[in-house]
Amino acid sequence: MRRNASLHALRVFAMVLMIPRAAAALARGYLNRRSGSLVPGAGFSVPHVVRTRCGLLDVDGFGHMNNAAYFTHCELARWQLIAEVGALAVMQRERLIFLVGSTVTRFRREVRPFQPFEVHTQVLGWDERSMVYEHNIRLSADSPPLSQTLCRAVVKSKGKLVSPEAFFEAMGLPTELVESRRGTMEGNETVAAFAALDAAQKASAAAA
């Protein structure tokens, strides 16, 4: 009983910490959209870049950014992108839900306390059901990745899947941009390997 209460308290604490950070990411994205400072094609034809740093609450007992914090910074970057490209407005208007179905990360180099870094986010491709985001954490645009994350996400309306292209059309993305990225799920080896891993895990869970 005491252990369950402690776990619940930790979850509540984590949620309380995450809410203002997510709100700040959305606000930055909204303000960037209003100011017109978004790079054309950011998040699609070119990476969307968020500059941040490793905060004190991101650090573990070994003196570097803990693994969970990588996912947190990727999620915050994704929310900022969603606000900047107009997806948040569409989600609010149409009452859509954005859900992450699976994710995989490769950790390559440590991030030290208070060290600045960048989160480079880009939609690698999509099919009729889902889209795949790539998050690369780097010290700068021309430096090698400190971590690489792939994330498969879906959009739902009243429990039903919304196709990514319908979602992008509602966002007002240029038709030529969407068409230029169509079919990239099949043509990208990284995405194909991620999809195969995702399918294997789904089959394993079903057999358990």
Contacts in CASP RR format, 6 or more apart in sequence:
PFRMAT RR
TARGET T0000
AUTHOR 0000-0000-0000
METHOD contacts of the structure
MODEL  1
MRRNASLHALRVFAMVLMIPRAAAALARGYLNRRSGSLVPGAGFSVPHVV
RTRCGLLDVDGFGHMNNAAYFTHCELARWQLIAEVGALAVMQRERLIFLV
GSTVTRFRREVRPFQPFEVHTQVLGWDERSMVYEHNIRLSADSPPLSQTL
CRAVVKSKGKLVSPEAFFEAMGLPTELVESRRGTMEGNETVAAFAALDAA
QKASAAAA
17 57 0 8 1.000
18 72 0 8 1.000
21 72 0 8 1.000
21 76 0 8 1.000
22 75 0 8 1.000
22 76 0 8 1.000
22 79 0 8 1.000
25 50 0 8 1.000
25 76 0 8 1.000
25 77 0 8 1.000
25 79 0 8 1.000
25 80 0 8 1.000
25 83 0 8 1.000
26 79 0 8 1.000
26 80 0 8 1.000
26 82 0 8 1.000
26 83 0 8 1.000
26 88 0 8 1.000
27 83 0 8 1.000
28 80 0 8 1.000
28 83 0 8 1.000
29 80 0 8 1.000
29 81 0 8 1.000
29 83 0 8 1.000
29 84 0 8 1.000
30 83 0 8 1.000
30 84 0 8 1.000
30 88 0 8 1.000
32 38 0 8 1.000
32 80 0 8 1.000
32 83 0 8 1.000
32 84 0 8 1.000
33 83 0 8 1.000
33 84 0 8 1.000
33 85 0 8 1.000
33 86 0 8 1.000
38 84 0 8 1.000
38 85 0 8 1.000
39 46 0 8 1.000
39 48 0 8 1.000
41 177 0 8 1.000
42 48 0 8 1.000
42 49 0 8 1.000
42 81 0 8 1.000
42 84 0 8 1.000
42 85 0 8 1.000
43 81 0 8 1.000
43 85 0 8 1.000
43 121 0 8 1.000
43 122 0 8 1.000
43 123 0 8 1.000
44 122 0 8 1.000
44 123 0 8 1.000
44 173 0 8 1.000
44 177 0 8 1.000
44 181 0 8 1.000
45 177 0 8 1.000
45 180 0 8 1.000
45 181 0 8 1.000
46 122 0 8 1.000
47 120 0 8 1.000
47 121 0 8 1.000
47 122 0 8 1.000
47 136 0 8 1.000
48 77 0 8 1.000
48 80 0 8 1.000
48 81 0 8 1.000
48 84 0 8 1.000
48 120 0 8 1.000
48 121 0 8 1.000
48 122 0 8 1.000
49 118 0 8 1.000
49 119 0 8 1.000
49 120 0 8 1.000
49 121 0 8 1.000
49 141 0 8 1.000
50 76 0 8 1.000
50 77 0 8 1.000
50 80 0 8 1.000
50 81 0 8 1.000
50 118 0 8 1.000
50 119 0 8 1.000
50 121 0 8 1.000
51 116 0 8 1.000
51 117 0 8 1.000
51 118 0 8 1.000
52 73 0 8 1.000
52 76 0 8 1.000
52 77 0 8 1.000
52 116 0 8 1.000
52 117 0 8 1.000
52 118 0 8 1.000
52 119 0 8 1.000
53 114 0 8 1.000
53 115 0 8 1.000
53 116 0 8 1.000
53 117 0 8 1.000
54 64 0 8 1.000
54 65 0 8 1.000
54 69 0 8 1.000
54 111 0 8 1.000
54 112 0 8 1.000
54 113 0 8 1.000
54 114 0 8 1.000
54 115 0 8 1.000
54 117 0 8 1.000
55 113 0 8 1.000
55 114 0 8 1.000
56 113 0 8 1.000
56 114 0 8 1.000
57 69 0 8 1.000
58 65 0 8 1.000
58 66 0 8 1.000
58 69 0 8 1.000
58 72 0 8 1.000
58 73 0 8 1.000
58 111 0 8 1.000
58 113 0 8 1.000
59 65 0 8 1.000
59 66 0 8 1.000
59 69 0 8 1.000
59 113 0 8 1.000
60 66 0 8 1.000
63 112 0 8 1.000
63 113 0 8 1.000
64 110 0 8 1.000
64 111 0 8 1.000
64 112 0 8 1.000
64 113 0 8 1.000
65 110 0 8 1.000
65 111 0 8 1.000
65 112 0 8 1.000
65 113 0 8 1.000
67 105 0 8 1.000
67 107 0 8 1.000
70 105 0 8 1.000
70 107 0 8 1.000
70 137 0 8 1.000
70 147 0 8 1.000
70 149 0 8 1.000
71 103 0 8 1.000
71 105 0 8 1.000
71 149 0 8 1.000
73 119 0 8 1.000
73 137 0 8 1.000
74 119 0 8 1.000
74 121 0 8 1.000
74 135 0 8 1.000
74 137 0 8 1.000
74 149 0 8 1.000
74 151 0 8 1.000
76 119 0 8 1.000
77 119 0 8 1.000
77 121 0 8 1.000
77 135 0 8 1.000
78 121 0 8 1.000
78 133 0 8 1.000
78 135 0 8 1.000
78 151 0 8 1.000
81 87 0 8 1.000
81 121 0 8 1.000
82 88 0 8 1.000
82 91 0 8 1.000
82 98 0 8 1.000
85 171 0 8 1.000
85 173 0 8 1.000
86 171 0 8 1.000
86 172 0 8 1.000
87 98 0 8 1.000
87 167 0 8 1.000
87 171 0 8 1.000
90 96 0 8 1.000
90 167 0 8 1.000
90 170 0 8 1.000
90 171 0 8 1.000
91 97 0 8 1.000
91 98 0 8 1.000
91 155 0 8 1.000
94 157 0 8 1.000
94 170 0 8 1.000
95 157 0 8 1.000
95 158 0 8 1.000
96 155 0 8 1.000
96 156 0 8 1.000
96 157 0 8 1.000
96 162 0 8 1.000
96 167 0 8 1.000
97 155 0 8 1.000
97 156 0 8 1.000
97 157 0 8 1.000
97 159 0 8 1.000
98 153 0 8 1.000
98 154 0 8 1.000
98 155 0 8 1.000
99 153 0 8 1.000
99 154 0 8 1.000
99 155 0 8 1.000
99 156 0 8 1.000
100 151 0 8 1.000
100 152 0 8 1.000
100 153 0 8 1.000
101 130 0 8 1.000
101 151 0 8 1.000
101 152 0 8 1.000
101 153 0 8 1.000
101 154 0 8 1.000
102 151 0 8 1.000
102 152 0 8 1.000
102 198 0 8 1.000
102 201 0 8 1.000
103 149 0 8 1.000
103 150 0 8 1.000
103 151 0 8 1.000
103 152 0 8 1.000
104 149 0 8 1.000
104 150 0 8 1.000
104 194 0 8 1.000
104 197 0 8 1.000
105 147 0 8 1.000
105 148 0 8 1.000
105 149 0 8 1.000
105 150 0 8 1.000
106 147 0 8 1.000
106 148 0 8 1.000
106 149 0 8 1.000
107 146 0 8 1.000
107 147 0 8 1.000
108 144 0 8 1.000
108 145 0 8 1.000
108 146 0 8 1.000
108 147 0 8 1.000
108 148 0 8 1.000
109 144 0 8 1.000
109 146 0 8 1.000
109 147 0 8 1.000
110 146 0 8 1.000
111 117 0 8 1.000
111 137 0 8 1.000
111 146 0 8 1.000
115 139 0 8 1.000
116 139 0 8 1.000
117 137 0 8 1.000
117 138 0 8 1.000
117 139 0 8 1.000
117 146 0 8 1.000
118 137 0 8 1.000
118 138 0 8 1.000
118 139 0 8 1.000
118 140 0 8 1.000
118 141 0 8 1.000
119 135 0 8 1.000
119 136 0 8 1.000
119 137 0 8 1.000
120 135 0 8 1.000
120 136 0 8 1.000
120 137 0 8 1.000
120 138 0 8 1.000
120 141 0 8 1.000
121 133 0 8 1.000
121 134 0 8 1.000
121 135 0 8 1.000
122 133 0 8 1.000
122 134 0 8 1.000
123 131 0 8 1.000
123 132 0 8 1.000
123 133 0 8 1.000
123 134 0 8 1.000
123 181 0 8 1.000
124 132 0 8 1.000
124 133 0 8 1.000
124 134 0 8 1.000
124 150 0 8 1.000
124 184 0 8 1.000
124 185 0 8 1.000
124 188 0 8 1.000
124 190 0 8 1.000
124 191 0 8 1.000
125 131 0 8 1.000
125 132 0 8 1.000
125 181 0 8 1.000
125 183 0 8 1.000
125 184 0 8 1.000
125 185 0 8 1.000
125 188 0 8 1.000
125 191 0 8 1.000
126 132 0 8 1.000
126 164 0 8 1.000
126 165 0 8 1.000
126 181 0 8 1.000
126 183 0 8 1.000
126 184 0 8 1.000
126 185 0 8 1.000
127 164 0 8 1.000
127 183 0 8 1.000
127 185 0 8 1.000
128 163 0 8 1.000
128 164 0 8 1.000
129 154 0 8 1.000
129 161 0 8 1.000
129 163 0 8 1.000
129 164 0 8 1.000
130 152 0 8 1.000
130 153 0 8 1.000
130 154 0 8 1.000
130 164 0 8 1.000
131 152 0 8 1.000
131 153 0 8 1.000
131 154 0 8 1.000
131 164 0 8 1.000
132 150 0 8 1.000
132 151 0 8 1.000
132 152 0 8 1.000
132 153 0 8 1.000
132 185 0 8 1.000
132 191 0 8 1.000
132 194 0 8 1.000
132 195 0 8 1.000
133 150 0 8 1.000
133 151 0 8 1.000
133 152 0 8 1.000
133 153 0 8 1.000
134 148 0 8 1.000
134 149 0 8 1.000
134 150 0 8 1.000
134 151 0 8 1.000
134 190 0 8 1.000
135 147 0 8 1.000
135 148 0 8 1.000
135 149 0 8 1.000
135 150 0 8 1.000
135 151 0 8 1.000
136 145 0 8 1.000
136 147 0 8 1.000
136 148 0 8 1.000
136 149 0 8 1.000
137 145 0 8 1.000
137 146 0 8 1.000
137 147 0 8 1.000
137 149 0 8 1.000
138 144 0 8 1.000
138 145 0 8 1.000
138 146 0 8 1.000
139 146 0 8 1.000
150 190 0 8 1.000
150 191 0 8 1.000
150 194 0 8 1.000
152 194 0 8 1.000
152 195 0 8 1.000
152 198 0 8 1.000
154 161 0 8 1.000
154 162 0 8 1.000
155 161 0 8 1.000
155 162 0 8 1.000
155 164 0 8 1.000
155 167 0 8 1.000
156 162 0 8 1.000
165 178 0 8 1.000
165 182 0 8 1.000
168 178 0 8 1.000
169 178 0 8 1.000
184 191 0 8 1.000
185 191 0 8 1.000
185 192 0 8 1.000
185 195 0 8 1.000
186 192 0 8 1.000
END
